[in-house]
Amino acid sequence: MDILYLLVPLAVVLAGIAIVAFILSVKSGQYDDLEGPGHRILMDDDDPMIPDYQAEKKNLRKRKG
């Protein structure tokens, strides 16, 4: 039973630290744009998404001729 005198205040202090950390992260803008980084990873390619068949034909003509 004596351990509760230690565990209850310790739990309150840890909860307070977690709340302060959450408030600081919200104020610093950590949760402003949740979808942007995910879309940037997917669209990071330099190549166009739709192949350019006319450019491929021109390259084949240059190689042959």
mmCIF file as Biopython writes it, N, C-alpha, C and O atoms, coordinates in Angstrom:
data_model
#
loop_
_atom_site.group_PDB
_atom_site.id
_atom_site.type_symbol
_atom_site.label_atom_id
_atom_site.label_alt_id
_atom_site.label_comp_id
_atom_site.label_asym_id
_atom_site.label_entity_id
_atom_site.label_seq_id
_atom_site.pdbx_PDB_ins_code
_atom_site.Cartn_x
_atom_site.Cartn_y
_atom_site.Cartn_z
_atom_site.occupancy
_atom_site.B_iso_or_equiv
_atom_site.auth_seq_id
_atom_site.auth_asym_id
_atom_site.pdbx_PDB_model_num
ATOM 1   N N  . MET A ? 1  ? 0.822  -1.198 0.000   1.0 0.0 1  A 1 
ATOM 2   C CA . MET A ? 1  ? 0.000  0.000  0.000   1.0 0.0 1  A 1 
ATOM 3   C C  . MET A ? 1  ? 0.865  1.261  0.000   1.0 0.0 1  A 1 
ATOM 4   O O  . MET A ? 1  ? 0.474  2.298  -0.536  1.0 0.0 1  A 1 
ATOM 5   N N  . ASP A ? 2  ? 2.033  1.153  0.604   1.0 0.0 2  A 1 
ATOM 6   C CA . ASP A ? 2  ? 2.923  2.317  0.652   1.0 0.0 2  A 1 
ATOM 7   C C  . ASP A ? 2  ? 3.451  2.689  -0.735  1.0 0.0 2  A 1 
ATOM 8   O O  . ASP A ? 2  ? 3.830  3.837  -0.971  1.0 0.0 2  A 1 
ATOM 9   N N  . ILE A ? 3  ? 3.473  1.717  -1.652  1.0 0.0 3  A 1 
ATOM 10  C CA . ILE A ? 3  ? 3.980  1.994  -2.989  1.0 0.0 3  A 1 
ATOM 11  C C  . ILE A ? 3  ? 3.082  2.964  -3.747  1.0 0.0 3  A 1 
ATOM 12  O O  . ILE A ? 3  ? 3.545  3.654  -4.656  1.0 0.0 3  A 1 
ATOM 13  N N  . LEU A ? 4  ? 1.802  3.025  -3.382  1.0 0.0 4  A 1 
ATOM 14  C CA . LEU A ? 4  ? 0.885  3.954  -4.043  1.0 0.0 4  A 1 
ATOM 15  C C  . LEU A ? 4  ? 1.277  5.405  -3.793  1.0 0.0 4  A 1 
ATOM 16  O O  . LEU A ? 4  ? 1.013  6.272  -4.625  1.0 0.0 4  A 1 
ATOM 17  N N  . TYR A ? 5  ? 1.902  5.672  -2.658  1.0 0.0 5  A 1 
ATOM 18  C CA . TYR A ? 5  ? 2.364  7.031  -2.369  1.0 0.0 5  A 1 
ATOM 19  C C  . TYR A ? 5  ? 3.470  7.457  -3.340  1.0 0.0 5  A 1 
ATOM 20  O O  . TYR A ? 5  ? 3.708  8.649  -3.531  1.0 0.0 5  A 1 
ATOM 21  N N  . LEU A ? 6  ? 4.133  6.494  -3.940  1.0 0.0 6  A 1 
ATOM 22  C CA . LEU A ? 6  ? 5.155  6.786  -4.938  1.0 0.0 6  A 1 
ATOM 23  C C  . LEU A ? 6  ? 4.579  6.739  -6.362  1.0 0.0 6  A 1 
ATOM 24  O O  . LEU A ? 6  ? 4.888  7.599  -7.187  1.0 0.0 6  A 1 
ATOM 25  N N  . LEU A ? 7  ? 3.748  5.739  -6.643  1.0 0.0 7  A 1 
ATOM 26  C CA . LEU A ? 7  ? 3.283  5.531  -8.008  1.0 0.0 7  A 1 
ATOM 27  C C  . LEU A ? 7  ? 2.267  6.570  -8.479  1.0 0.0 7  A 1 
ATOM 28  O O  . LEU A ? 7  ? 2.299  6.967  -9.644  1.0 0.0 7  A 1 
ATOM 29  N N  . VAL A ? 8  ? 1.383  7.012  -7.619  1.0 0.0 8  A 1 
ATOM 30  C CA . VAL A ? 8  ? 0.372  7.988  -8.032  1.0 0.0 8  A 1 
ATOM 31  C C  . VAL A ? 8  ? 1.013  9.332  -8.398  1.0 0.0 8  A 1 
ATOM 32  O O  . VAL A ? 8  ? 0.720  9.861  -9.470  1.0 0.0 8  A 1 
ATOM 33  N N  . PRO A ? 9  ? 1.867  9.898  -7.559  1.0 0.0 9  A 1 
ATOM 34  C CA . PRO A ? 9  ? 2.518  11.154 -7.978  1.0 0.0 9  A 1 
ATOM 35  C C  . PRO A ? 9  ? 3.418  10.975 -9.213  1.0 0.0 9  A 1 
ATOM 36  O O  . PRO A ? 9  ? 3.517  11.872 -10.050 1.0 0.0 9  A 1 
ATOM 37  N N  . LEU A ? 10 ? 4.064  9.821  -9.312  1.0 0.0 10 A 1 
ATOM 38  C CA . LEU A ? 10 ? 4.904  9.562  -10.476 1.0 0.0 10 A 1 
ATOM 39  C C  . LEU A ? 10 ? 4.062  9.506  -11.753 1.0 0.0 10 A 1 
ATOM 40  O O  . LEU A ? 10 ? 4.480  10.023 -12.789 1.0 0.0 10 A 1 
ATOM 41  N N  . ALA A ? 11 ? 2.901  8.894  -11.691 1.0 0.0 11 A 1 
ATOM 42  C CA . ALA A ? 11 ? 2.004  8.841  -12.845 1.0 0.0 11 A 1 
ATOM 43  C C  . ALA A ? 11 ? 1.497  10.226 -13.210 1.0 0.0 11 A 1 
ATOM 44  O O  . ALA A ? 11 ? 1.377  10.547 -14.393 1.0 0.0 11 A 1 
ATOM 45  N N  . VAL A ? 12 ? 1.201  11.043 -12.225 1.0 0.0 12 A 1 
ATOM 46  C CA . VAL A ? 12 ? 0.731  12.408 -12.488 1.0 0.0 12 A 1 
ATOM 47  C C  . VAL A ? 12 ? 1.836  13.233 -13.142 1.0 0.0 12 A 1 
ATOM 48  O O  . VAL A ? 12 ? 1.573  14.000 -14.068 1.0 0.0 12 A 1 
ATOM 49  N N  . VAL A ? 13 ? 3.061  13.079 -12.669 1.0 0.0 13 A 1 
ATOM 50  C CA . VAL A ? 13 ? 4.186  13.818 -13.244 1.0 0.0 13 A 1 
ATOM 51  C C  . VAL A ? 13 ? 4.428  13.370 -14.691 1.0 0.0 13 A 1 
ATOM 52  O O  . VAL A ? 13 ? 4.638  14.211 -15.566 1.0 0.0 13 A 1 
ATOM 53  N N  . LEU A ? 14 ? 4.400  12.074 -14.950 1.0 0.0 14 A 1 
ATOM 54  C CA . LEU A ? 14 ? 4.603  11.584 -16.316 1.0 0.0 14 A 1 
ATOM 55  C C  . LEU A ? 14 ? 3.486  12.037 -17.253 1.0 0.0 14 A 1 
ATOM 56  O O  . LEU A ? 14 ? 3.750  12.371 -18.408 1.0 0.0 14 A 1 
ATOM 57  N N  . ALA A ? 15 ? 2.261  12.052 -16.777 1.0 0.0 15 A 1 
ATOM 58  C CA . ALA A ? 15 ? 1.147  12.540 -17.593 1.0 0.0 15 A 1 
ATOM 59  C C  . ALA A ? 15 ? 1.322  14.025 -17.890 1.0 0.0 15 A 1 
ATOM 60  O O  . ALA A ? 15 ? 1.042  14.470 -19.003 1.0 0.0 15 A 1 
ATOM 61  N N  . GLY A ? 16 ? 1.779  14.790 -16.911 1.0 0.0 16 A 1 
ATOM 62  C CA . GLY A ? 16 ? 2.030  16.217 -17.126 1.0 0.0 16 A 1 
ATOM 63  C C  . GLY A ? 16 ? 3.117  16.450 -18.157 1.0 0.0 16 A 1 
ATOM 64  O O  . GLY A ? 16 ? 3.001  17.343 -18.995 1.0 0.0 16 A 1 
ATOM 65  N N  . ILE A ? 17 ? 4.174  15.652 -18.101 1.0 0.0 17 A 1 
ATOM 66  C CA . ILE A ? 17 ? 5.256  15.777 -19.083 1.0 0.0 17 A 1 
ATOM 67  C C  . ILE A ? 17 ? 4.745  15.447 -20.484 1.0 0.0 17 A 1 
ATOM 68  O O  . ILE A ? 17 ? 5.103  16.118 -21.453 1.0 0.0 17 A 1 
ATOM 69  N N  . ALA A ? 18 ? 3.913  14.418 -20.589 1.0 0.0 18 A 1 
ATOM 70  C CA . ALA A ? 18 ? 3.362  14.045 -21.893 1.0 0.0 18 A 1 
ATOM 71  C C  . ALA A ? 18 ? 2.464  15.147 -22.446 1.0 0.0 18 A 1 
ATOM 72  O O  . ALA A ? 18 ? 2.500  15.431 -23.643 1.0 0.0 18 A 1 
ATOM 73  N N  . ILE A ? 19 ? 1.669  15.762 -21.598 1.0 0.0 19 A 1 
ATOM 74  C CA . ILE A ? 19 ? 0.779  16.839 -22.045 1.0 0.0 19 A 1 
ATOM 75  C C  . ILE A ? 19 ? 1.581  18.051 -22.499 1.0 0.0 19 A 1 
ATOM 76  O O  . ILE A ? 19 ? 1.263  18.662 -23.519 1.0 0.0 19 A 1 
ATOM 77  N N  . VAL A ? 20 ? 2.611  18.396 -21.752 1.0 0.0 20 A 1 
ATOM 78  C CA . VAL A ? 20 ? 3.457  19.535 -22.123 1.0 0.0 20 A 1 
ATOM 79  C C  . VAL A ? 20 ? 4.170  19.253 -23.449 1.0 0.0 20 A 1 
ATOM 80  O O  . VAL A ? 20 ? 4.265  20.138 -24.299 1.0 0.0 20 A 1 
ATOM 81  N N  . ALA A ? 21 ? 4.669  18.035 -23.631 1.0 0.0 21 A 1 
ATOM 82  C CA . ALA A ? 21 ? 5.340  17.684 -24.885 1.0 0.0 21 A 1 
ATOM 83  C C  . ALA A ? 21 ? 4.370  17.759 -26.060 1.0 0.0 21 A 1 
ATOM 84  O O  . ALA A ? 21 ? 4.742  18.214 -27.141 1.0 0.0 21 A 1 
ATOM 85  N N  . PHE A ? 22 ? 3.140  17.319 -25.859 1.0 0.0 22 A 1 
ATOM 86  C CA . PHE A ? 22 ? 2.145  17.386 -26.928 1.0 0.0 22 A 1 
ATOM 87  C C  . PHE A ? 22 ? 1.812  18.833 -27.276 1.0 0.0 22 A 1 
ATOM 88  O O  . PHE A ? 22 ? 1.730  19.184 -28.453 1.0 0.0 22 A 1 
ATOM 89  N N  . ILE A ? 23 ? 1.623  19.664 -26.274 1.0 0.0 23 A 1 
ATOM 90  C CA . ILE A ? 23 ? 1.301  21.074 -26.522 1.0 0.0 23 A 1 
ATOM 91  C C  . ILE A ? 23 ? 2.444  21.769 -27.262 1.0 0.0 23 A 1 
ATOM 92  O O  . ILE A ? 23 ? 2.205  22.550 -28.182 1.0 0.0 23 A 1 
ATOM 93  N N  . LEU A ? 24 ? 3.674  21.488 -26.865 1.0 0.0 24 A 1 
ATOM 94  C CA . LEU A ? 24 ? 4.816  22.096 -27.547 1.0 0.0 24 A 1 
ATOM 95  C C  . LEU A ? 24 ? 4.919  21.628 -29.002 1.0 0.0 24 A 1 
ATOM 96  O O  . LEU A ? 24 ? 5.266  22.413 -29.884 1.0 0.0 24 A 1 
ATOM 97  N N  . SER A ? 25 ? 4.622  20.366 -29.247 1.0 0.0 25 A 1 
ATOM 98  C CA . SER A ? 25 ? 4.697  19.882 -30.627 1.0 0.0 25 A 1 
ATOM 99  C C  . SER A ? 25 ? 3.592  20.482 -31.492 1.0 0.0 25 A 1 
ATOM 100 O O  . SER A ? 25 ? 3.812  20.733 -32.677 1.0 0.0 25 A 1 
ATOM 101 N N  . VAL A ? 26 ? 2.425  20.714 -30.930 1.0 0.0 26 A 1 
ATOM 102 C CA . VAL A ? 26 ? 1.342  21.349 -31.689 1.0 0.0 26 A 1 
ATOM 103 C C  . VAL A ? 26 ? 1.692  22.803 -31.990 1.0 0.0 26 A 1 
ATOM 104 O O  . VAL A ? 26 ? 1.447  23.284 -33.096 1.0 0.0 26 A 1 
ATOM 105 N N  . LYS A ? 27 ? 2.259  23.498 -31.020 1.0 0.0 27 A 1 
ATOM 106 C CA . LYS A ? 27 ? 2.620  24.908 -31.234 1.0 0.0 27 A 1 
ATOM 107 C C  . LYS A ? 27 ? 3.754  25.068 -32.241 1.0 0.0 27 A 1 
ATOM 108 O O  . LYS A ? 27 ? 3.835  26.089 -32.923 1.0 0.0 27 A 1 
ATOM 109 N N  . SER A ? 28 ? 4.630  24.067 -32.341 1.0 0.0 28 A 1 
ATOM 110 C CA . SER A ? 28 ? 5.747  24.178 -33.279 1.0 0.0 28 A 1 
ATOM 111 C C  . SER A ? 28 ? 5.371  23.746 -34.690 1.0 0.0 28 A 1 
ATOM 112 O O  . SER A ? 28 ? 6.200  23.825 -35.597 1.0 0.0 28 A 1 
ATOM 113 N N  . GLY A ? 29 ? 4.123  23.285 -34.895 1.0 0.0 29 A 1 
ATOM 114 C CA . GLY A ? 29 ? 3.650  22.975 -36.235 1.0 0.0 29 A 1 
ATOM 115 C C  . GLY A ? 29 ? 3.899  21.551 -36.689 1.0 0.0 29 A 1 
ATOM 116 O O  . GLY A ? 29 ? 3.913  21.290 -37.892 1.0 0.0 29 A 1 
ATOM 117 N N  . GLN A ? 30 ? 4.094  20.635 -35.778 1.0 0.0 30 A 1 
ATOM 118 C CA . GLN A ? 30 ? 4.359  19.252 -36.158 1.0 0.0 30 A 1 
ATOM 119 C C  . GLN A ? 30 ? 3.165  18.584 -36.836 1.0 0.0 30 A 1 
ATOM 120 O O  . GLN A ? 30 ? 3.353  17.654 -37.620 1.0 0.0 30 A 1 
ATOM 121 N N  . TYR A ? 31 ? 1.961  19.029 -36.559 1.0 0.0 31 A 1 
ATOM 122 C CA . TYR A ? 31 ? 0.758  18.377 -37.074 1.0 0.0 31 A 1 
ATOM 123 C C  . TYR A ? 31 ? 0.029  19.234 -38.112 1.0 0.0 31 A 1 
ATOM 124 O O  . TYR A ? 31 ? -1.156 19.014 -38.362 1.0 0.0 31 A 1 
ATOM 125 N N  . ASP A ? 32 ? 0.707  20.195 -38.714 1.0 0.0 32 A 1 
ATOM 126 C CA . ASP A ? 32 ? 0.051  21.080 -39.677 1.0 0.0 32 A 1 
ATOM 127 C C  . ASP A ? 32 ? -0.310 20.362 -40.974 1.0 0.0 32 A 1 
ATOM 128 O O  . ASP A ? 32 ? -1.447 20.462 -41.437 1.0 0.0 32 A 1 
ATOM 129 N N  . ASP A ? 33 ? 0.630  19.650 -41.558 1.0 0.0 33 A 1 
ATOM 130 C CA . ASP A ? 33 ? 0.401  18.991 -42.841 1.0 0.0 33 A 1 
ATOM 131 C C  . ASP A ? 33 ? 0.754  17.516 -42.701 1.0 0.0 33 A 1 
ATOM 132 O O  . ASP A ? 33 ? 1.923  17.140 -42.791 1.0 0.0 33 A 1 
ATOM 133 N N  . LEU A ? 34 ? -0.251 16.689 -42.482 1.0 0.0 34 A 1 
ATOM 134 C CA . LEU A ? 34 ? -0.006 15.267 -42.276 1.0 0.0 34 A 1 
ATOM 135 C C  . LEU A ? 34 ? 0.066  14.490 -43.583 1.0 0.0 34 A 1 
ATOM 136 O O  . LEU A ? 34 ? 0.675  13.420 -43.614 1.0 0.0 34 A 1 
ATOM 137 N N  . GLU A ? 35 ? -0.532 14.985 -44.659 1.0 0.0 35 A 1 
ATOM 138 C CA . GLU A ? 35 ? -0.574 14.244 -45.913 1.0 0.0 35 A 1 
ATOM 139 C C  . GLU A ? 35 ? 0.523  14.655 -46.891 1.0 0.0 35 A 1 
ATOM 140 O O  . GLU A ? 35 ? 0.879  13.879 -47.778 1.0 0.0 35 A 1 
ATOM 141 N N  . GLY A ? 36 ? 1.055  15.849 -46.744 1.0 0.0 36 A 1 
ATOM 142 C CA . GLY A ? 36 ? 2.045  16.355 -47.693 1.0 0.0 36 A 1 
ATOM 143 C C  . GLY A ? 36 ? 3.289  15.495 -47.830 1.0 0.0 36 A 1 
ATOM 144 O O  . GLY A ? 36 ? 3.667  15.166 -48.955 1.0 0.0 36 A 1 
ATOM 145 N N  . PRO A ? 37 ? 3.947  15.116 -46.736 1.0 0.0 37 A 1 
ATOM 146 C CA . PRO A ? 37 ? 5.156  14.295 -46.883 1.0 0.0 37 A 1 
ATOM 147 C C  . PRO A ? 37 ? 4.890  12.947 -47.540 1.0 0.0 37 A 1 
ATOM 148 O O  . PRO A ? 37 ? 5.730  12.444 -48.286 1.0 0.0 37 A 1 
ATOM 149 N N  . GLY A ? 38 ? 3.743  12.367 -47.271 1.0 0.0 38 A 1 
ATOM 150 C CA . GLY A ? 38 ? 3.412  11.096 -47.904 1.0 0.0 38 A 1 
ATOM 151 C C  . GLY A ? 38 ? 3.239  11.228 -49.403 1.0 0.0 38 A 1 
ATOM 152 O O  . GLY A ? 38 ? 3.655  10.349 -50.158 1.0 0.0 38 A 1 
ATOM 153 N N  . HIS A ? 39 ? 2.631  12.314 -49.839 1.0 0.0 39 A 1 
ATOM 154 C CA . HIS A ? 39 ? 2.456  12.538 -51.272 1.0 0.0 39 A 1 
ATOM 155 C C  . HIS A ? 39 ? 3.786  12.895 -51.928 1.0 0.0 39 A 1 
ATOM 156 O O  . HIS A ? 39 ? 4.027  12.519 -53.075 1.0 0.0 39 A 1 
ATOM 157 N N  . ARG A ? 40 ? 4.645  13.610 -51.222 1.0 0.0 40 A 1 
ATOM 158 C CA . ARG A ? 40 ? 5.944  13.971 -51.786 1.0 0.0 40 A 1 
ATOM 159 C C  . ARG A ? 40 ? 6.807  12.741 -52.022 1.0 0.0 40 A 1 
ATOM 160 O O  . ARG A ? 40 ? 7.559  12.693 -52.996 1.0 0.0 40 A 1 
ATOM 161 N N  . ILE A ? 41 ? 6.711  11.748 -51.146 1.0 0.0 41 A 1 
ATOM 162 C CA . ILE A ? 41 ? 7.486  10.526 -51.329 1.0 0.0 41 A 1 
ATOM 163 C C  . ILE A ? 41 ? 7.030  9.805  -52.585 1.0 0.0 41 A 1 
ATOM 164 O O  . ILE A ? 41 ? 7.852  9.302  -53.351 1.0 0.0 41 A 1 
ATOM 165 N N  . LEU A ? 42 ? 5.731  9.754  -52.794 1.0 0.0 42 A 1 
ATOM 166 C CA . LEU A ? 42 ? 5.205  9.038  -53.953 1.0 0.0 42 A 1 
ATOM 167 C C  . LEU A ? 42 ? 5.489  9.766  -55.254 1.0 0.0 42 A 1 
ATOM 168 O O  . LEU A ? 42 ? 5.695  9.114  -56.277 1.0 0.0 42 A 1 
ATOM 169 N N  . MET A ? 43 ? 5.509  11.079 -55.254 1.0 0.0 43 A 1 
ATOM 170 C CA . MET A ? 43 ? 5.694  11.864 -56.471 1.0 0.0 43 A 1 
ATOM 171 C C  . MET A ? 43 ? 7.113  12.402 -56.596 1.0 0.0 43 A 1 
ATOM 172 O O  . MET A ? 43 ? 7.311  13.474 -57.168 1.0 0.0 43 A 1 
ATOM 173 N N  . ASP A ? 44 ? 8.097  11.690 -56.080 1.0 0.0 44 A 1 
ATOM 174 C CA . ASP A ? 44 ? 9.470  12.162 -56.084 1.0 0.0 44 A 1 
ATOM 175 C C  . ASP A ? 44 ? 10.210 11.812 -57.373 1.0 0.0 44 A 1 
ATOM 176 O O  . ASP A ? 44 ? 11.358 12.220 -57.549 1.0 0.0 44 A 1 
ATOM 177 N N  . ASP A ? 45 ? 9.588  11.079 -58.258 1.0 0.0 45 A 1 
ATOM 178 C CA . ASP A ? 45 ? 10.260 10.653 -59.479 1.0 0.0 45 A 1 
ATOM 179 C C  . ASP A ? 45 ? 10.473 11.825 -60.423 1.0 0.0 45 A 1 
ATOM 180 O O  . ASP A ? 45 ? 9.624  12.707 -60.549 1.0 0.0 45 A 1 
ATOM 181 N N  . ASP A ? 46 ? 11.624 11.814 -61.082 1.0 0.0 46 A 1 
ATOM 182 C CA . ASP A ? 46 ? 11.904 12.833 -62.088 1.0 0.0 46 A 1 
ATOM 183 C C  . ASP A ? 46 ? 11.303 12.465 -63.437 1.0 0.0 46 A 1 
ATOM 184 O O  . ASP A ? 46 ? 11.038 13.342 -64.259 1.0 0.0 46 A 1 
ATOM 185 N N  . ASP A ? 47 ? 11.087 11.179 -63.669 1.0 0.0 47 A 1 
ATOM 186 C CA . ASP A ? 47 ? 10.523 10.728 -64.935 1.0 0.0 47 A 1 
ATOM 187 C C  . ASP A ? 47 ? 9.039  11.044 -64.984 1.0 0.0 47 A 1 
ATOM 188 O O  . ASP A ? 47 ? 8.358  10.992 -63.960 1.0 0.0 47 A 1 
ATOM 189 N N  . PRO A ? 48 ? 8.534  11.371 -66.163 1.0 0.0 48 A 1 
ATOM 190 C CA . PRO A ? 48 ? 7.091  11.612 -66.269 1.0 0.0 48 A 1 
ATOM 191 C C  . PRO A ? 48 ? 6.324  10.312 -66.038 1.0 0.0 48 A 1 
ATOM 192 O O  . PRO A ? 48 ? 6.816  9.224  -66.340 1.0 0.0 48 A 1 
ATOM 193 N N  . MET A ? 49 ? 5.131  10.441 -65.505 1.0 0.0 49 A 1 
ATOM 194 C CA . MET A ? 49 ? 4.326  9.270  -65.196 1.0 0.0 49 A 1 
ATOM 195 C C  . MET A ? 49 ? 3.767  8.621  -66.462 1.0 0.0 49 A 1 
ATOM 196 O O  . MET A ? 49 ? 3.576  7.405  -66.496 1.0 0.0 49 A 1 
ATOM 197 N N  . ILE A ? 50 ? 3.502  9.416  -67.504 1.0 0.0 50 A 1 
ATOM 198 C CA . ILE A ? 50 ? 2.979  8.898  -68.765 1.0 0.0 50 A 1 
ATOM 199 C C  . ILE A ? 50 ? 4.137  8.837  -69.757 1.0 0.0 50 A 1 
ATOM 200 O O  . ILE A ? 50 ? 4.775  9.855  -70.022 1.0 0.0 50 A 1 
ATOM 201 N N  . PRO A ? 51 ? 4.417  7.655  -70.309 1.0 0.0 51 A 1 
ATOM 202 C CA . PRO A ? 51 ? 5.548  7.566  -71.236 1.0 0.0 51 A 1 
ATOM 203 C C  . PRO A ? 51 ? 5.290  8.359  -72.514 1.0 0.0 51 A 1 
ATOM 204 O O  . PRO A ? 51 ? 4.168  8.415  -73.017 1.0 0.0 51 A 1 
ATOM 205 N N  . ASP A ? 52 ? 6.337  8.958  -73.014 1.0 0.0 52 A 1 
ATOM 206 C CA . ASP A ? 52 ? 6.265  9.754  -74.239 1.0 0.0 52 A 1 
ATOM 207 C C  . ASP A ? 52 ? 6.728  8.876  -75.403 1.0 0.0 52 A 1 
ATOM 208 O O  . ASP A ? 52 ? 7.927  8.715  -75.630 1.0 0.0 52 A 1 
ATOM 209 N N  . TYR A ? 53 ? 5.766  8.311  -76.135 1.0 0.0 53 A 1 
ATOM 210 C CA . TYR A ? 53 ? 6.089  7.388  -77.219 1.0 0.0 53 A 1 
ATOM 211 C C  . TYR A ? 53 ? 6.726  8.097  -78.405 1.0 0.0 53 A 1 
ATOM 212 O O  . TYR A ? 53 ? 7.522  7.494  -79.124 1.0 0.0 53 A 1 
ATOM 213 N N  . GLN A ? 54 ? 6.396  9.351  -78.620 1.0 0.0 54 A 1 
ATOM 214 C CA . GLN A ? 54 ? 6.984  10.078 -79.744 1.0 0.0 54 A 1 
ATOM 215 C C  . GLN A ? 54 ? 8.472  10.303 -79.513 1.0 0.0 54 A 1 
ATOM 216 O O  . GLN A ? 54 ? 9.263  10.223 -80.452 1.0 0.0 54 A 1 
ATOM 217 N N  . ALA A ? 55 ? 8.855  10.580 -78.287 1.0 0.0 55 A 1 
ATOM 218 C CA . ALA A ? 55 ? 10.272 10.765 -77.989 1.0 0.0 55 A 1 
ATOM 219 C C  . ALA A ? 55 ? 11.029 9.453  -78.169 1.0 0.0 55 A 1 
ATOM 220 O O  . ALA A ? 55 ? 12.174 9.455  -78.619 1.0 0.0 55 A 1 
ATOM 221 N N  . GLU A ? 56 ? 10.400 8.338  -77.822 1.0 0.0 56 A 1 
ATOM 222 C CA . GLU A ? 56 ? 11.044 7.043  -78.020 1.0 0.0 56 A 1 
ATOM 223 C C  . GLU A ? 56 ? 11.237 6.748  -79.503 1.0 0.0 56 A 1 
ATOM 224 O O  . GLU A ? 56 ? 12.264 6.197  -79.899 1.0 0.0 56 A 1 
ATOM 225 N N  . LYS A ? 57 ? 10.258 7.111  -80.321 1.0 0.0 57 A 1 
ATOM 226 C CA . LYS A ? 57 ? 10.376 6.899  -81.764 1.0 0.0 57 A 1 
ATOM 227 C C  . LYS A ? 57 ? 11.512 7.744  -82.337 1.0 0.0 57 A 1 
ATOM 228 O O  . LYS A ? 57 ? 12.256 7.280  -83.200 1.0 0.0 57 A 1 
ATOM 229 N N  . LYS A ? 58 ? 11.647 8.980  -81.861 1.0 0.0 58 A 1 
ATOM 230 C CA . LYS A ? 58 ? 12.725 9.845  -82.336 1.0 0.0 58 A 1 
ATOM 231 C C  . LYS A ? 58 ? 14.081 9.266  -81.958 1.0 0.0 58 A 1 
ATOM 232 O O  . LYS A ? 58 ? 15.021 9.314  -82.751 1.0 0.0 58 A 1 
ATOM 233 N N  . ASN A ? 59 ? 14.187 8.723  -80.760 1.0 0.0 59 A 1 
ATOM 234 C CA . ASN A ? 59 ? 15.452 8.125  -80.333 1.0 0.0 59 A 1 
ATOM 235 C C  . ASN A ? 59 ? 15.798 6.905  -81.176 1.0 0.0 59 A 1 
ATOM 236 O O  . ASN A ? 59 ? 16.966 6.684  -81.496 1.0 0.0 59 A 1 
ATOM 237 N N  . LEU A ? 60 ? 14.792 6.108  -81.539 1.0 0.0 60 A 1 
ATOM 238 C CA . LEU A ? 60 ? 15.043 4.946  -82.387 1.0 0.0 60 A 1 
ATOM 239 C C  . LEU A ? 60 ? 15.499 5.374  -83.775 1.0 0.0 60 A 1 
ATOM 240 O O  . LEU A ? 60 ? 16.382 4.742  -84.356 1.0 0.0 60 A 1 
ATOM 241 N N  . ARG A ? 61 ? 14.912 6.437  -84.314 1.0 0.0 61 A 1 
ATOM 242 C CA . ARG A ? 61 ? 15.302 6.940  -85.635 1.0 0.0 61 A 1 
ATOM 243 C C  . ARG A ? 61 ? 16.737 7.454  -85.618 1.0 0.0 61 A 1 
ATOM 244 O O  . ARG A ? 61 ? 17.489 7.244  -86.570 1.0 0.0 61 A 1 
ATOM 245 N N  . LYS A ? 62 ? 17.112 8.125  -84.539 1.0 0.0 62 A 1 
ATOM 246 C CA . LYS A ? 62 ? 18.475 8.652  -84.438 1.0 0.0 62 A 1 
ATOM 247 C C  . LYS A ? 62 ? 19.485 7.515  -84.365 1.0 0.0 62 A 1 
ATOM 248 O O  . LYS A ? 62 ? 20.567 7.610  -84.944 1.0 0.0 62 A 1 
ATOM 249 N N  . ARG A ? 63 ? 19.148 6.463  -83.674 1.0 0.0 63 A 1 
ATOM 250 C CA . ARG A ? 63 ? 20.073 5.335  -83.542 1.0 0.0 63 A 1 
ATOM 251 C C  . ARG A ? 63 ? 20.234 4.589  -84.867 1.0 0.0 63 A 1 
ATOM 252 O O  . ARG A ? 63 ? 21.328 4.137  -85.204 1.0 0.0 63 A 1 
ATOM 253 N N  . LYS A ? 64 ? 19.141 4.466  -85.610 1.0 0.0 64 A 1 
ATOM 254 C CA . LYS A ? 64 ? 19.197 3.746  -86.887 1.0 0.0 64 A 1 
ATOM 255 C C  . LYS A ? 64 ? 19.868 4.585  -87.972 1.0 0.0 64 A 1 
ATOM 256 O O  . LYS A ? 64 ? 20.633 4.062  -88.782 1.0 0.0 64 A 1 
ATOM 257 N N  . GLY A ? 65 ? 19.586 5.857  -87.986 1.0 0.0 65 A 1 
ATOM 258 C CA . GLY A ? 65 ? 20.035 6.712  -89.079 1.0 0.0 65 A 1 
ATOM 259 C C  . GLY A ? 65 ? 21.259 7.408  -88.750 1.0 0.0 65 A 1 
ATOM 260 O O  . GLY A ? 65 ? 21.773 8.173  -89.566 1.0 0.0 65 A 1 
#
